Amino acid sequence: MSIVYDNTRIGFRDGMMELAAERDDIVLVSTDSLKVVKGEPFQERWPDRVIELGIAEQNGVAVCAGLASSGLIPYLCTYAGFLTMRACEQMRTFVGYPQLKARFIGANGGIYGGNREGVTHQFIEDLGILRTIPGYT
């Protein structure tokens, strides 16, 4: 096995494609972020396993909690800070406390925002916030 150094978004995409090919219980939930995480190939191959909610991170976490409590394994993809800043309470209460199997993929963690997205998409608090919620690593 060789090591491939590539963009983390491409790595996420490739990992999700491989995982979904092996498991039927994988669902990709997006809050207007499929392009951000390179999720278009997933949507093309499994359109019935993609839920697009628009810009609604708090709702996205609640949807993931419902899917997880029904036996599915949802992966919510959005910008890291929109999860940790906007949807922190939902992550704690709906997923963390009941220890549900929901996965959160946050693009642009820390100050990685870059030139295009700018300061509104850069978050230095994201890891600090998640460390305080039971069950998050």
C-alpha positions as CSV (number, residue, x, y, z in Angstrom):
1,M,0.0,0.0,0.0
2,S,1.4,3.4,-0.9
3,I,0.7,6.7,0.7
4,V,-1.1,9.2,-1.4
5,Y,-0.9,12.9,-0.4
6,D,-4.0,14.6,-1.7
7,N,-6.6,17.2,-0.9
8,T,-8.6,16.3,2.2
9,R,-11.8,16.9,0.4
10,I,-10.8,14.4,-2.3
11,G,-9.8,12.0,0.4
12,F,-13.3,12.4,2.0
13,R,-15.0,11.8,-1.3
14,D,-13.0,8.7,-2.1
15,G,-13.5,7.3,1.4
16,M,-17.2,7.9,1.3
17,M,-17.5,6.3,-2.1
18,E,-15.6,3.2,-0.9
19,L,-17.6,3.0,2.4
20,A,-21.0,3.4,0.6
21,A,-20.1,0.7,-1.9
22,E,-19.6,-1.7,1.0
23,R,-22.5,-0.6,3.2
24,D,-26.1,0.2,2.4
25,D,-26.8,2.1,5.7
26,I,-24.5,5.0,4.7
27,V,-26.4,8.3,4.0
28,L,-24.8,11.6,3.0
29,V,-26.6,14.7,4.4
30,S,-25.6,18.1,3.1
31,T,-26.4,21.6,4.1
32,D,-25.7,23.1,0.8
33,S,-22.2,21.7,0.9
34,L,-21.9,18.8,-1.6
35,K,-19.5,20.8,-3.8
36,V,-17.5,21.8,-0.8
37,V,-16.7,18.2,0.1
38,K,-16.6,17.0,-3.6
39,G,-19.8,14.9,-3.0
40,E,-21.2,15.1,-6.5
41,P,-19.9,11.6,-7.5
42,F,-21.7,10.1,-4.4
43,Q,-24.9,11.8,-5.4
44,E,-24.6,10.6,-9.0
45,R,-24.1,7.0,-7.9
46,W,-26.5,6.9,-5.0
47,P,-29.1,9.7,-5.4
48,D,-31.5,8.0,-3.0
49,R,-28.8,8.1,-0.2
50,V,-28.3,11.9,-0.4
51,I,-30.4,14.4,1.6
52,E,-29.8,18.0,0.6
53,L,-31.3,20.4,3.2
54,G,-30.0,23.8,2.1
55,I,-28.3,26.1,4.5
56,A,-29.8,24.6,7.7
57,E,-27.0,23.1,9.9
58,Q,-29.1,22.9,13.0
59,N,-31.8,21.0,11.1
60,G,-29.1,18.9,9.5
61,V,-27.9,17.6,12.9
62,A,-31.5,16.9,13.9
63,V,-32.1,15.0,10.7
64,C,-28.9,13.0,11.3
65,A,-30.1,12.1,14.8
66,G,-33.4,10.8,13.4
67,L,-31.6,8.8,10.7
68,A,-29.1,7.4,13.3
69,S,-31.9,6.4,15.6
70,S,-33.5,4.5,12.7
71,G,-30.4,2.4,12.2
72,L,-28.7,4.4,9.4
73,I,-25.2,6.0,9.6
74,P,-25.5,9.6,8.4
75,Y,-22.6,11.7,7.4
76,L,-23.4,15.4,7.6
77,C,-21.0,17.6,5.5
78,T,-20.7,21.3,5.8
79,Y,-18.2,23.9,6.9
80,A,-16.6,23.0,10.3
81,G,-17.6,26.2,12.1
82,F,-21.2,26.1,10.9
83,L,-21.5,22.8,12.8
84,T,-19.7,23.8,15.9
85,M,-20.9,27.4,16.1
86,R,-24.5,27.2,14.7
87,A,-25.4,23.6,15.6
88,C,-23.5,23.0,18.8
89,E,-26.6,22.6,21.0
90,Q,-28.1,20.1,18.6
91,M,-24.8,18.2,18.3
92,R,-24.6,17.9,22.1
93,T,-28.3,17.2,22.9
94,F,-29.5,15.2,19.9
95,V,-26.4,13.1,19.1
96,G,-23.8,13.4,21.9
97,Y,-26.0,12.7,24.9
98,P,-27.8,9.7,23.4
99,Q,-24.5,8.5,21.8
100,L,-26.0,8.1,18.3
101,K,-23.9,7.0,15.4
102,A,-24.0,10.2,13.4
103,R,-20.8,11.5,11.7
104,F,-20.0,15.1,11.1
105,I,-17.6,16.2,8.4
106,G,-16.4,19.8,8.8
107,A,-14.6,21.4,5.9
108,N,-12.2,24.3,6.5
109,G,-11.5,23.4,10.2
110,G,-9.5,26.1,12.0
111,I,-8.3,29.0,9.9
112,Y,-8.1,27.0,6.7
113,G,-10.8,29.1,5.0
114,G,-8.6,30.3,2.3
115,N,-8.9,33.3,0.0
116,R,-12.3,32.4,-1.6
117,E,-14.3,31.8,1.5
118,G,-12.7,34.4,3.7
119,V,-13.1,35.2,7.4
120,T,-16.8,34.1,7.6
121,H,-15.7,30.5,6.9
122,Q,-12.7,30.4,9.3
123,F,-13.1,29.2,12.8
124,I,-10.5,28.8,15.5
125,E,-13.0,27.6,18.1
126,D,-14.2,24.4,16.4
127,L,-12.0,21.8,18.1
128,G,-12.2,23.5,21.4
129,I,-15.9,23.4,21.4
130,L,-16.2,19.8,20.4
131,R,-13.8,18.6,23.1
132,T,-16.3,19.7,25.7
133,I,-19.2,17.4,24.3
134,P,-19.4,13.8,25.6
135,G,-18.7,11.3,22.9
136,Y,-17.0,13.5,20.4
137,T,-13.4,12.9,19.3
